[in-house]
Amino acid sequence: MQLQNNNAHPLYDQLKNILKNEITSGVYKSGERIPTEVELCKKYSVSRNTVRNAINELVKENLLVRKQGKGTFVTQKKVNRELLRTPIAKGFTQICKEMGCEPGAKVIKSVIEDATMEDMEVFNLKPGDKVIVIERIRYVDGVPVSLDISRFPERFEFLLGEDLNDCSMFAILEKKYGIVFSTEYRELELTFATYELSRYLQLSKGYPLLRLYIIHKDANNVFSHRSIQYIVGDKFKMII
């Protein structure tokens, strides 16, 4: 599409609207780099100043973000997480779909382990009892945003036979087994990426993360699930 010199709107405004339409229609996806200023100059036969003004306007509207030495990118969508207790626990997949994001999950661990002291305290277990541990990397629009570590009493061993890649674990529990969780406790604190977390989340070691600890109970008020989520903070907005 060529820009019109005789249009009532300035060239930079025309270009801004073209780029804005391409972003909102998905031509350029969340987190994707747009063409360079030079490439846009050639494509639309305009000056670099015109391109720069158009991009500046989209930066002001929070549609684009400049990254030093890397280029200009479509602003990454943030996933809204409510920290207040709700009657029914919302899973990551449901939250993403409500926001128009594409959720994803990759299982990196699915085992039976000896219960820890904290497991015994939360689930009312004894020494020697077992727990189910499932670890998954969670994705939004193909970008890793958290590492989720879920721990259940041994009666949830059936989960080890489920394919939990790219799906909602809470949805499987509800639809297939009739189990619905409510949130009993949440705790949020700042932490930093270890070497292992940095590999899973594709970050540098020491990158700031949010550590969200959650305890869920079932319909019988029995504590049945606890999780630790290591969240890339700039990909989420926590709502209190």
C-alpha positions in Angstrom: 0.0 0.0 0.0 1.4 3.4 -1.1 1.0 6.5 1.0 -0.8 9.5 -0.5 0.9 12.9 -0.6 -2.4 14.7 -1.3 -4.2 13.0 1.6 -5.6 15.2 4.4 -3.6 13.1 6.9 0.2 13.6 7.2 2.4 10.8 5.8 3.5 9.6 9.2 -0.1 9.3 10.4 -1.0 7.3 7.3 2.0 5.0 8.0 1.1 4.7 11.7 -2.5 3.6 10.8 -1.1 1.0 8.3 1.3 -0.5 10.9 -1.4 -0.3 13.6 -3.8 -2.3 11.3 -1.1 -4.9 10.6 -0.4 -5.3 14.4 -4.1 -5.6 15.4 -4.8 -8.0 12.5 -1.9 -10.3 13.4 0.4 -9.6 10.5 3.0 -8.7 13.2 2.4 -10.9 16.2 2.9 -10.2 19.9 6.6 -9.9 20.7 7.6 -10.0 17.0 10.1 -7.6 15.5 8.8 -5.3 12.8 10.9 -4.2 9.7 13.7 -1.8 10.3 13.3 1.9 9.7 15.4 1.5 6.5 13.2 -1.3 5.3 10.0 0.7 5.9 11.4 3.7 4.1 12.0 1.5 1.0 8.7 -0.2 1.2 6.6 2.9 1.5 8.9 5.4 -0.3 9.1 7.8 2.6 11.8 9.5 4.6 13.3 8.0 7.7 11.9 10.9 9.7 8.4 10.0 8.6 9.0 6.3 9.6 10.4 7.4 13.0 7.4 9.7 13.7 5.0 6.9 12.9 6.8 4.5 15.2 7.0 7.0 18.0 3.3 7.4 17.9 2.8 3.6 18.2 5.3 3.5 21.0 3.2 6.1 22.8 0.1 4.0 22.3 2.0 1.0 23.8 1.7 -1.0 20.6 5.4 -1.0 19.9 8.5 -1.1 22.1 12.1 -0.3 21.1 14.9 -2.6 22.3 18.4 -1.1 22.3 20.5 -2.8 19.7 17.8 -5.2 18.7 15.1 -3.3 16.9 11.4 -2.4 17.3 9.0 -5.1 18.5 5.2 -5.5 18.9 4.5 -5.1 22.6 4.2 -8.4 24.3 0.8 -9.1 25.7 0.7 -9.4 29.5 -1.4 -12.1 31.1 -3.6 -10.8 33.9 -3.5 -12.8 37.1 -5.9 -12.1 39.9 -4.4 -12.6 43.4 -7.6 -12.3 45.3 -9.3 -15.5 46.3 -12.0 -16.6 44.0 -14.7 -19.3 44.5 -13.3 -21.5 41.7 -9.6 -21.6 40.9 -8.8 -20.4 37.3 -6.2 -22.3 35.4 -3.5 -20.7 33.2 -5.1 -22.0 30.0 -8.5 -20.4 30.9 -6.9 -17.1 31.8 -5.0 -17.0 28.5 -8.0 -17.8 26.3 -10.1 -15.2 28.0 -7.4 -12.6 27.0 -7.2 -13.8 23.4 -3.7 -15.4 23.9 -2.6 -18.8 22.8 -1.6 -20.9 25.8 0.9 -23.8 25.6 2.5 -26.3 28.0 5.5 -28.7 27.9 5.9 -31.4 30.5 9.5 -31.7 31.7 8.8 -33.9 34.7 6.0 -36.3 35.8 6.9 -38.6 38.6 6.1 -40.1 42.0 8.4 -38.8 44.8 8.7 -39.1 48.6 6.6 -36.5 50.3 8.6 -33.5 51.7 8.0 -32.0 55.1 5.9 -29.3 53.5 3.9 -31.9 51.5 3.2 -33.8 54.8 2.1 -30.6 56.5 -0.2 -29.4 53.7 -1.7 -32.7 52.7 -1.7 -34.3 56.2 0.7 -37.1 55.1 3.0 -39.4 57.1 6.8 -40.0 56.5 7.1 -42.5 53.7 4.0 -41.3 51.9 4.3 -40.4 48.2 3.3 -37.4 46.2 2.8 -36.8 42.5 5.1 -34.1 41.0 4.4 -32.5 37.6 6.6 -29.8 36.2 5.6 -27.8 33.1 6.9 -24.9 31.1 4.0 -22.6 30.3 3.9 -20.6 27.1 1.9 -17.6 25.8 1.9 -17.2 22.0 4.9 -19.5 21.8 7.0 -17.6 24.4 7.9 -19.3 27.7 6.5 -17.3 30.6 6.6 -19.6 33.6 7.7 -22.8 35.1 4.9 -24.5 37.1 5.7 -27.2 39.7 2.5 -29.0 40.8 2.4 -31.4 43.8 -0.5 -33.7 44.6 -1.2 -36.4 47.1 -0.6 -40.0 45.8 -4.3 -40.5 45.0 -3.8 -38.2 42.0 -1.5 -40.8 40.4 -3.9 -41.1 37.5 -2.5 -37.8 36.2 0.7 -39.6 35.3 -1.2 -41.3 32.6 -2.6 -38.1 31.1 -0.9 -36.2 28.3 -0.5 -32.8 29.9 1.3 -31.1 27.0 -0.5 -28.1 25.6 -3.6 -28.5 27.6 -5.3 -27.4 30.8 -4.7 -29.7 33.8 -7.6 -28.2 35.7 -9.9 -28.8 32.8 -8.9 -32.5 32.7 -9.5 -32.8 36.4 -12.9 -31.2 36.1 -14.3 -32.7 32.9 -12.8 -36.2 33.2 -12.7 -36.7 37.0 -15.2 -34.2 38.4 -12.6 -32.6 40.6 -12.8 -28.8 41.0 -10.3 -26.8 43.1 -10.8 -23.6 45.0 -7.9 -21.4 46.1 -7.1 -21.5 49.8 -3.8 -19.6 50.0 -1.5 -17.5 47.7 1.9 -16.0 48.4 3.9 -13.8 46.0 7.5 -12.9 46.3 10.4 -11.7 44.2 13.1 -14.1 43.2 15.8 -14.5 40.6 16.4 -17.0 37.8 18.8 -19.8 38.7 20.8 -21.4 35.9 18.2 -24.1 35.5 15.3 -21.6 35.4 17.2 -19.5 32.9 17.5 -22.4 30.6 13.8 -23.3 30.8 12.5 -19.8 30.4 15.2 -18.6 27.9 16.5 -15.8 30.2 19.8 -14.8 31.6 20.8 -16.1 35.0 19.7 -13.7 37.7 16.8 -12.4 35.7 14.0 -11.1 38.1 11.1 -13.5 38.5 7.9 -13.7 40.5 7.5 -16.8 42.7 3.8 -17.5 43.2 3.0 -20.2 45.8 -0.6 -21.5 45.7 -2.5 -24.1 47.8 -5.8 -25.5 46.5 -8.5 -27.5 48.2 -11.2 -29.7 46.6 -15.0 -29.7 47.0 -14.6 -31.6 50.3 -12.3 -28.9 51.7 -9.4 -31.3 51.5 -6.0 -29.8 50.6 -5.3 -31.5 47.3 -2.8 -29.4 45.3 0.0 -27.0 45.9 2.1 -25.4 43.3 5.1 -23.1 42.9 5.1 -20.9 39.7 8.2 -19.1 38.6 6.8 -16.3 36.5 8.6 -13.9 34.1 7.4 -10.7 35.7 7.3 -8.5 32.6 4.9 -11.0 30.9 2.3 -10.7 33.6 0.1 -8.1 35.3 -0.8 -9.1 38.9 -4.3 -7.7 39.9 -5.0 -7.3 43.6 
